[in-house]
Amino acid sequence: MSNPFTLNRRGMMAGLAGVGLVGLSGLPLAAQQTPQRGGVLVLGIGGGSTTDDVDVRKLQDWVPVNQAYMLMNGLIEIDANNEAIPELFESWEAAEGAADWLFKVRQGVTFHDGKTLTADDVVYSLNLHRGDTTSAARSIAQAFKTVEKVSDSEVRITLEDGNADLPYVLSDYHFLVVPDGFTDWSRPIGTGPFVFESYEPGVRSRFTRNESYWKPGCANVDAVEVIVINDIAARTNALMSGQVHAINSLDFKTVDLLRRNPNLQIVQSESGQHFTFLMDCTQAPFTDNNVRLAVKYAIDRQQLLDTALRGYGRLGNDHPIPSTDRFYNSELPQRPYDPDKAKFHLREAGMDNLDITLSSSDAAFSGAVDAAAIYRTSAAPADIDVTVDRQPTDGYWDNVWMKKPFAMSYWGGRPTADQMLTIAYQSTSAQNDTHWYRDDFDALLIEARGLLDEDKRRDIYWTLQEMIHEDGGAMIPMFGDYLDGVSNDVQGVTPHPMFNLMGARMAEKVWFNS
């Protein structure tokens, strides 16, 4: 009987990457030929809280995501070219229709406790996000009809509907791998480049090198220390004074000044990161789409981009797909700043004016409080009175995000349009942070991901972007570049389209000058 699986192009390229055309770390081979061992890498990272947890089901901000990648590996990695390459899955094949997939589990990999990685560990780790769970990745994992062990080295995933982008989906940072049956999230065990030593949520952590790490040219430093520094001024000062070797999310206002420092390198990555003003579509007055449209027409996007981001980004058009995505709707007219149009929509909602409170914090993004003030000014001519409620950074994601009716947030980009739309806009998603629910949107999204015809998929994704643009609860005025500051003592640093700090994997990749 012939094998029902056929190796698709992405699977083939992934296999080639695994044998060396692209290095296993995701860096070009030339960048991996001279790494030196030694030293303690100290990272000052914003985006941490005393309520943080390294439970893979709960990951939602920069500090815990970076820490998780230090301790654990994913199934598939997104490289610096936004391509899916092997990690603990070393290759994959898809049957006709892209609903039935066979994955090869990498052999010879051990967990920090000495246990050998097998298919059982992968199945257990994926099932953490399926069924009765509060996992943030549940909306993604619910597409898995079955996840089953074929052998110790093979896992079959059968989908409810076909999805040609499944390898990209499995790169989600929630799908990190732990041993079968693992439950002690206070001391995480993985196959990652570093081993747990100490962890104080929202304050600091320290991990030491995994001496048996399976990726060549990686885990070069003896240890990595993470210091949580949410205040951007304090984070910048820590870098300038040499207390830390790298920081994330530079203040857009000070980037040009930092560029003049000969001891620093500024790492700028164009990405799908976007900044959002979230309207809860289940809470008044945002239950009325005319109010949502009024809010969207009352923002001066160019001023916000020039002032809050200093031009380090691109205009947003109230949907989350960046211009670099192959399914970006390039024909959707850019929404302008139009106070008169905003007034029109207020009248359509039966209002002469609108008083709203905007919850903001620099936890959302560097400069978010300034951006809120800029919006307050631009909204005034539209008869919208915005009161800015400045919230503390600590606890923002637990106390404000998805709870306050009008609040600021951000999304790191995702490697595919389907993944971004699924995790943030599908009705069943635990991270649908505007509480915007449309059955017709969900149906089209499911249809698109199962198509292998690129033109048909593009037509649907264009329609989905238009639906969010016209009706959704997210005002998305701008996309921002990722900006990191790194000491020149640190080598092997490259831009990355996914997240700050080399896709949250800097600790694994870099080394010090000898």
C-alpha positions as CSV (number, residue, x, y, z in Angstrom):
1,M,0.0,0.0,0.0
2,S,1.3,3.4,-0.9
3,N,2.0,6.0,1.9
4,P,-0.9,8.4,2.1
5,F,1.4,11.1,3.2
6,T,3.3,13.3,0.7
7,L,6.1,15.6,1.8
8,N,5.0,19.1,1.1
9,R,7.5,21.9,0.2
10,R,7.6,23.4,3.7
11,G,8.2,19.9,5.1
12,M,11.0,19.3,2.6
13,M,12.6,22.7,3.4
14,A,12.3,21.9,7.1
15,G,14.1,18.6,6.6
16,L,16.9,20.3,4.7
17,A,17.2,22.8,7.5
18,G,17.6,20.0,10.0
19,V,20.6,18.5,8.1
20,G,22.5,21.8,7.8
21,L,21.6,24.1,4.9
22,V,20.3,26.3,7.6
23,G,21.8,26.0,11.0
24,L,19.6,24.4,13.7
25,S,19.6,27.6,15.7
26,G,17.8,29.4,12.9
27,L,20.9,31.5,12.2
28,P,23.0,31.4,9.0
29,L,25.9,29.0,9.3
30,A,28.4,31.8,9.0
31,A,27.0,33.3,12.2
32,Q,27.5,30.1,14.1
33,Q,31.1,29.3,13.3
34,T,32.8,31.3,16.1
35,P,30.6,31.2,19.2
36,Q,32.6,31.3,22.5
37,R,31.6,29.7,25.7
38,G,31.4,31.4,29.1
39,G,30.0,34.4,30.9
40,V,26.7,35.2,32.5
41,L,24.2,37.0,30.2
42,V,22.0,39.5,32.1
43,L,18.8,40.6,30.4
44,G,16.7,43.5,31.6
45,I,13.2,42.7,30.3
46,G,10.0,44.7,30.5
47,G,6.7,42.9,30.5
48,G,6.8,41.0,33.8
49,S,4.5,40.9,36.8
50,T,4.4,39.4,40.3
51,T,1.5,37.3,39.0
52,D,3.6,35.7,36.3
53,D,3.8,31.9,35.9
54,V,5.9,29.7,33.6
55,D,3.0,27.4,33.1
56,V,2.9,27.1,29.3
57,R,-0.9,27.4,29.3
58,K,-0.7,30.9,30.8
59,L,2.1,32.6,28.9
60,Q,1.1,36.1,27.8
61,D,3.9,38.7,28.2
62,W,7.5,39.2,27.3
63,V,9.2,38.1,30.5
64,P,7.5,34.7,31.0
65,V,7.7,33.9,27.2
66,N,11.5,34.6,27.2
67,Q,11.9,32.5,30.4
68,A,9.9,29.7,28.9
69,Y,12.1,29.5,25.8
70,M,15.2,29.4,28.0
71,L,13.9,26.2,29.7
72,M,11.8,24.5,27.0
73,N,11.8,23.8,23.3
74,G,9.0,24.1,20.9
75,L,7.9,21.7,18.3
76,I,8.7,24.0,15.4
77,E,10.7,27.3,15.3
78,I,10.1,30.4,13.2
79,D,13.5,31.6,11.9
80,A,14.7,35.0,11.0
81,N,13.2,34.7,7.6
82,N,9.7,33.9,9.0
83,E,10.0,30.3,7.8
84,A,9.0,27.3,9.8
85,I,12.0,25.1,10.6
86,P,12.4,22.0,12.7
87,E,12.8,22.0,16.5
88,L,11.5,18.9,18.5
89,F,9.6,17.9,15.4
90,E,12.5,17.3,12.9
91,S,10.3,16.8,9.8
92,W,6.6,16.5,8.7
93,E,4.4,15.2,6.0
94,A,0.8,16.1,5.1
95,A,-1.7,13.9,3.4
96,E,-3.9,15.2,0.6
97,G,-6.3,17.8,2.0
98,A,-3.9,18.9,4.8
99,A,-6.1,17.5,7.5
100,D,-3.9,14.5,8.4
101,W,-0.2,15.1,9.4
102,L,2.6,12.9,10.4
103,F,5.5,14.4,12.4
104,K,8.9,12.8,13.2
105,V,10.0,13.4,16.8
106,R,13.7,14.4,17.1
107,Q,15.8,11.5,18.5
108,G,18.6,11.7,21.1
109,V,17.1,14.6,23.0
110,T,16.9,14.5,26.8
111,F,15.1,16.5,29.4
112,H,16.9,18.3,32.2
113,D,16.1,15.3,34.5
114,G,17.8,12.9,32.1
115,K,14.6,11.4,30.7
116,T,14.7,10.8,26.9
117,L,12.2,12.7,24.8
118,T,9.5,10.5,23.1
119,A,6.2,10.9,21.4
120,D,4.4,10.5,24.7
121,D,5.9,13.8,25.9
122,V,4.8,15.6,22.8
123,V,1.2,14.2,23.0
124,Y,1.0,15.1,26.7
125,S,2.2,18.6,26.0
126,L,-0.2,19.2,23.2
127,N,-3.1,17.8,25.2
128,L,-2.5,20.5,27.9
129,H,-4.2,22.9,25.5
130,R,-7.1,20.6,24.5
131,G,-10.4,19.8,26.1
132,D,-11.3,21.2,29.6
133,T,-8.5,23.7,30.0
134,T,-8.1,27.4,30.5
135,S,-5.1,27.5,28.1
136,A,-4.7,30.6,26.1
137,A,-4.0,28.3,23.1
138,R,-7.2,26.3,23.5
139,S,-8.8,28.1,20.4
140,I,-5.9,26.9,18.3
141,A,-5.8,23.4,19.8
142,Q,-9.5,22.8,19.4
143,A,-8.8,22.3,15.7
144,F,-6.9,19.1,16.6
145,K,-9.4,16.3,16.1
146,T,-6.9,13.7,17.4
147,V,-3.3,13.8,18.6
148,E,-1.9,10.3,18.8
149,K,1.3,8.5,19.2
150,V,2.2,6.3,16.2
151,S,5.5,5.2,17.6
152,D,8.1,6.5,20.1
153,S,9.4,8.7,17.3
154,E,6.2,9.6,15.4
155,V,3.1,11.7,16.2
156,R,0.0,12.0,14.0
157,I,-2.2,15.1,14.3
158,T,-5.6,14.9,12.5
159,L,-7.5,18.1,12.2
160,E,-11.2,18.8,12.2
161,D,-10.6,20.7,8.9
162,G,-7.5,20.9,6.7
163,N,-4.9,23.5,7.4
164,A,-1.9,24.0,5.1
165,D,-0.3,26.3,7.7
166,L,-0.2,23.7,10.6
167,P,3.6,23.8,11.0
168,Y,3.4,27.5,11.6
169,V,0.5,27.0,14.0
170,L,2.6,24.6,16.0
171,S,5.3,27.2,16.4
172,D,3.0,29.0,18.9
173,Y,5.0,29.7,22.1
174,H,2.3,27.9,24.2
175,F,3.2,24.6,22.5
176,L,6.4,24.1,24.4
177,V,7.3,20.5,25.5
178,V,7.5,19.1,29.0
179,P,7.8,15.5,30.2
180,D,4.7,13.3,30.1
181,G,2.6,13.9,33.2
182,F,4.6,16.9,34.3
183,T,2.7,19.3,36.7
184,D,5.2,21.2,38.9
185,W,5.3,24.6,37.2
186,S,7.2,26.1,40.1
187,R,10.3,24.3,38.8
188,P,9.8,23.7,35.1
189,I,11.7,20.9,33.3
190,G,12.2,21.0,29.6
191,T,14.7,20.1,26.9
192,G,15.8,23.7,26.6
193,P,19.2,25.4,26.6
194,F,19.1,26.3,30.3
195,V,18.2,24.6,33.6
196,F,16.0,26.1,36.3
197,E,18.0,27.5,39.2
198,S,15.8,30.3,40.8
199,Y,12.7,32.2,40.0
200,E,11.0,35.1,41.7
201,P,7.9,36.2,39.6
202,G,8.0,39.8,38.5
203,V,11.5,40.3,40.0
204,R,14.3,38.1,38.7
205,S,15.3,34.6,37.6
206,R,18.5,32.7,37.0
207,F,19.0,29.6,34.8
208,T,22.3,27.7,34.2
209,R,23.5,26.1,31.0
210,N,22.1,22.7,30.0
211,E,25.4,20.9,29.4
212,S,23.8,18.2,27.3
213,Y,21.8,20.7,25.1
214,W,21.2,19.1,21.7
215,K,21.5,22.2,19.4
216,P,25.1,22.7,18.2
217,G,26.4,26.3,18.6
218,C,23.8,27.2,21.2
219,A,23.6,27.6,25.0
220,N,27.0,29.3,24.9
221,V,26.8,31.4,28.1
222,D,27.3,29.7,31.5
223,A,24.1,31.2,32.9
224,V,21.4,33.7,32.1
225,E,19.8,36.1,34.6
226,V,16.6,37.9,33.9
227,I,15.9,41.1,35.8
228,V,12.3,42.4,35.4
229,I,12.5,46.2,34.7
230,N,9.1,47.4,33.5
231,D,10.0,51.1,33.7
232,I,11.5,52.0,30.3
233,A,13.7,54.8,31.8
234,A,15.1,52.4,34.4
235,R,15.6,49.7,31.8
236,T,17.5,52.1,29.5
237,N,19.7,53.3,32.4
238,A,20.5,49.7,33.3
239,L,21.8,49.1,29.8
240,M,23.7,52.4,29.6
241,S,25.4,51.7,33.0
242,G,26.3,48.1,32.1
243,Q,24.1,46.5,34.7
244,V,22.5,44.4,31.9
245,H,23.6,43.3,28.5
246,A,20.4,43.7,26.6
247,I,16.9,45.2,27.0
248,N,13.7,44.9,25.0
249,S,11.1,47.4,23.9
250,L,13.3,50.6,23.7
251,D,11.6,53.9,24.2
252,F,10.9,55.1,20.7
253,K,11.7,58.7,21.8
254,T,15.3,57.8,22.8
255,V,16.3,55.4,20.0
256,D,18.1,57.9,17.9
257,L,20.0,59.1,20.9
258,L,21.0,55.6,21.9
259,R,22.3,55.0,18.3
260,R,25.1,57.4,19.0
261,N,26.5,55.3,21.8
262,P,29.5,53.3,20.4
263,N,29.1,50.6,23.0
264,L,25.6,49.6,22.0
265,Q,23.9,48.0,19.0
266,I,20.3,48.8,18.2
267,V,18.4,45.9,16.8
268,Q,15.4,46.9,14.7
269,S,13.0,44.3,13.4
270,E,10.1,45.0,11.1
271,S,7.3,42.9,12.2
272,G,3.6,42.3,12.7
273,Q,3.7,43.8,16.2
274,H,0.7,46.2,16.5
275,F,-0.7,48.4,19.1
276,T,-4.4,48.4,20.0
277,F,-7.1,50.4,21.6
278,L,-9.6,47.7,22.6
279,M,-13.3,48.3,22.8
280,D,-15.3,45.6,24.6
281,C,-18.1,44.8,22.1
282,T,-20.3,43.4,24.9
283,Q,-20.2,46.6,27.1
284,A,-22.0,49.9,26.4
285,P,-21.4,52.1,24.5
286,F,-19.3,49.8,22.4
287,T,-22.1,47.4,21.6
288,D,-23.1,49.9,18.9
289,N,-20.8,49.7,15.9
290,N,-21.4,53.4,15.1
291,V,-19.7,54.2,18.4
292,R,-16.8,52.0,17.4
293,L,-16.5,53.7,14.1
294,A,-16.6,57.1,15.7
295,V,-13.7,56.1,17.9
296,K,-11.8,54.9,14.9
297,Y,-12.3,58.0,12.9
298,A,-11.2,60.2,15.8
299,I,-7.6,59.2,15.9
300,D,-4.8,60.9,14.0
301,R,-2.8,57.9,13.0
302,Q,0.1,59.7,11.3
303,Q,0.6,62.0,14.3
304,L,0.6,59.0,16.6
305,L,3.1,57.2,14.4
306,D,5.4,60.3,14.2
307,T,5.1,61.3,17.8
308,A,4.7,58.1,19.9
309,L,6.8,55.8,17.7
310,R,9.1,58.4,16.1
311,G,8.3,56.8,12.7
312,Y,9.6,53.4,13.7
313,G,6.6,51.6,12.2
314,R,3.8,51.8,9.8
315,L,0.2,53.0,9.8
316,G,-2.5,50.5,10.9
317,N,-5.9,50.2,9.4
318,D,-7.9,48.6,12.2
319,H,-7.1,45.0,11.4
320,P,-4.1,42.9,12.5
321,I,-2.5,41.7,9.3
322,P,0.8,43.5,8.4
323,S,1.7,44.6,4.9
324,T,4.5,42.0,4.9
325,D,2.0,39.1,5.1
326,R,1.2,37.4,1.8
327,F,-2.5,37.7,2.5
328,Y,-2.5,41.4,3.4
329,N,-5.5,43.3,1.9
330,S,-3.7,45.9,-0.1
331,E,-6.9,47.4,-1.6
332,L,-8.6,48.2,1.6
333,P,-8.7,52.0,1.8
334,Q,-6.7,53.5,4.7
335,R,-9.1,55.0,7.3
336,P,-8.3,58.7,7.7
337,Y,-8.5,61.0,10.6
338,D,-11.9,62.6,10.1
339,P,-13.6,64.3,13.1
340,D,-16.7,65.1,11.0
341,K,-17.1,61.4,10.0
342,A,-16.7,60.5,13.7
343,K,-19.5,63.0,14.6
344,F,-21.7,61.5,11.9
345,H,-21.4,58.1,13.4
346,L,-22.1,59.5,16.9
347,R,-25.4,61.0,15.5
348,E,-26.2,57.6,13.9
349,A,-25.8,56.1,17.4
350,G,-28.2,58.8,18.8
351,M,-25.5,60.8,20.5
352,D,-24.3,64.4,20.4
353,N,-21.1,63.6,22.2
354,L,-19.3,60.7,23.9
355,D,-17.5,60.5,27.2
356,I,-15.3,57.5,27.6
357,T,-12.5,56.4,29.9
358,L,-9.4,54.9,28.3
359,S,-7.3,52.6,30.6
360,S,-3.6,52.8,29.7
361,S,-0.2,51.8,30.9
362,D,3.2,51.5,29.5
363,A,2.8,47.8,30.2
364,A,0.8,47.8,27.0
365,F,3.8,49.2,25.0
366,S,6.5,51.7,25.5
367,G,4.8,55.1,25.0
368,A,1.3,53.9,25.5
369,V,0.4,56.5,28.1
370,D,1.7,59.2,25.7
371,A,-0.3,57.7,22.9
372,A,-3.4,57.8,25.1
373,A,-2.8,61.6,25.6
374,I,-2.4,62.1,21.9
375,Y,-5.7,60.3,21.2
376,R,-7.5,62.4,23.8
377,T,-6.4,65.6,22.0
378,S,-7.3,64.3,18.5
379,A,-10.7,63.0,19.7
380,A,-11.8,66.4,21.1
381,P,-12.8,68.0,17.8
382,A,-15.0,64.9,17.2
383,D,-16.9,65.7,20.4
384,I,-15.4,62.7,22.1
385,D,-14.1,63.4,25.6
386,V,-11.5,60.9,26.6
387,T,-10.4,60.5,30.2
388,V,-7.1,58.7,30.5
389,D,-7.0,56.3,33.4
390,R,-3.3,55.5,34.0
391,Q,-2.8,52.1,35.4
392,P,0.2,50.5,37.1
393,T,2.3,48.2,35.0
394,D,2.3,45.4,37.6
395,G,-0.9,43.4,37.3
396,Y,-2.1,45.2,34.1
397,W,-2.7,42.0,32.2
398,D,-4.7,40.5,35.1
399,N,-6.6,43.5,36.2
400,V,-7.2,45.6,33.1
401,W,-6.8,43.6,29.9
402,M,-10.0,42.0,28.8
403,K,-11.8,43.5,31.8
404,K,-12.0,47.3,31.3
405,P,-14.4,48.4,28.5
406,F,-11.8,50.6,26.7
407,A,-8.1,49.8,27.2
408,M,-4.8,49.8,25.4
409,S,-2.9,46.7,24.5
410,Y,-0.5,45.2,21.9
411,W,-0.1,42.0,19.9
412,G,3.2,40.5,18.8
413,G,2.7,39.4,15.2
414,R,2.1,35.8,14.2
415,P,3.8,34.1,11.3
416,T,0.5,33.6,9.4
417,A,-2.7,35.5,8.9
418,D,-4.7,32.5,10.0
419,Q,-2.9,32.2,13.3
420,M,-3.3,35.9,14.1
421,L,-7.0,36.0,13.2
422,T,-7.7,32.7,15.1
423,I,-6.1,33.6,18.3
424,A,-7.4,37.2,18.6
425,Y,-10.7,37.2,16.7
426,Q,-12.3,33.8,16.5
427,S,-15.3,33.7,18.8
428,T,-14.1,30.7,20.8
429,S,-10.6,32.1,21.5
430,A,-9.7,32.7,25.1
431,Q,-7.7,35.8,23.9
432,N,-10.5,37.4,21.8
433,D,-9.8,40.6,23.7
434,T,-12.5,42.8,22.1
435,H,-15.2,40.1,22.8
436,W,-16.2,40.5,19.2
437,Y,-18.3,37.5,18.0
438,R,-19.5,36.8,14.5
439,D,-20.5,33.4,13.2
440,D,-20.0,34.4,9.6
441,F,-16.4,35.4,10.4
442,D,-15.7,32.1,12.1
443,A,-17.1,30.1,9.2
444,L,-15.0,31.9,6.6
445,L,-11.9,31.6,8.8
446,I,-12.4,27.8,9.0
447,E,-13.0,27.6,5.3
448,A,-9.9,29.5,4.4
449,R,-7.4,27.5,6.5
450,G,-8.4,24.3,4.7
451,L,-7.9,25.6,1.2
452,L,-4.7,24.8,-0.7
453,D,-5.6,27.2,-3.5
454,E,-3.7,30.4,-2.6
455,D,-6.0,32.7,-4.6
456,K,-9.1,31.4,-2.9
457,R,-7.5,31.8,0.5
458,R,-6.4,35.3,-0.3
459,D,-10.0,36.3,-1.3
460,I,-11.3,35.1,2.1
461,Y,-8.6,36.6,4.2
462,W,-9.2,39.9,2.4
463,T,-12.8,39.7,3.4
464,L,-12.0,38.9,7.0
465,Q,-9.7,41.9,7.3
466,E,-12.5,44.1,5.9
467,M,-15.0,42.7,8.4
468,I,-12.7,43.5,11.3
469,H,-11.9,46.9,9.8
470,E,-15.6,47.8,9.4
471,D,-17.1,46.1,12.4
472,G,-14.5,45.0,14.9
473,G,-13.8,46.4,18.3
474,A,-10.0,46.9,17.9
475,M,-8.8,50.3,16.8
476,I,-5.3,49.5,15.4
477,P,-3.6,52.8,14.5
478,M,-0.1,51.6,14.0
479,F,2.3,48.7,13.6
480,G,5.6,49.2,15.5
481,D,9.1,47.8,14.9
482,Y,10.7,45.7,17.6
483,L,13.6,47.7,19.0
484,D,16.2,46.2,21.3
485,G,19.3,47.6,22.8
486,V,22.3,45.2,23.2
487,S,25.8,45.7,24.4
488,N,28.5,45.3,21.8
489,D,30.0,42.6,24.0
490,V,27.2,40.3,22.9
491,Q,27.7,38.5,19.6
492,G,25.4,36.6,17.3
493,V,22.5,39.1,17.5
494,T,20.2,39.4,14.6
495,P,16.8,41.0,13.9
496,H,13.7,38.7,14.0
497,P,10.2,39.2,12.6
498,M,8.4,37.6,15.5
499,F,9.2,39.2,18.9
500,N,11.8,41.3,20.7
501,L,15.1,39.7,21.7
502,M,15.5,37.5,18.6
503,G,12.0,36.0,18.8
504,A,12.4,35.7,22.6
505,R,15.3,33.3,22.0
506,M,18.3,35.6,22.5
507,A,19.6,33.7,25.5
508,E,19.9,30.5,23.5
509,K,21.6,32.0,20.5
510,V,24.2,34.6,21.6
511,W,27.7,34.5,23.1
512,F,30.3,37.0,24.4
513,N,33.5,38.2,22.9
514,S,36.3,36.0,24.1
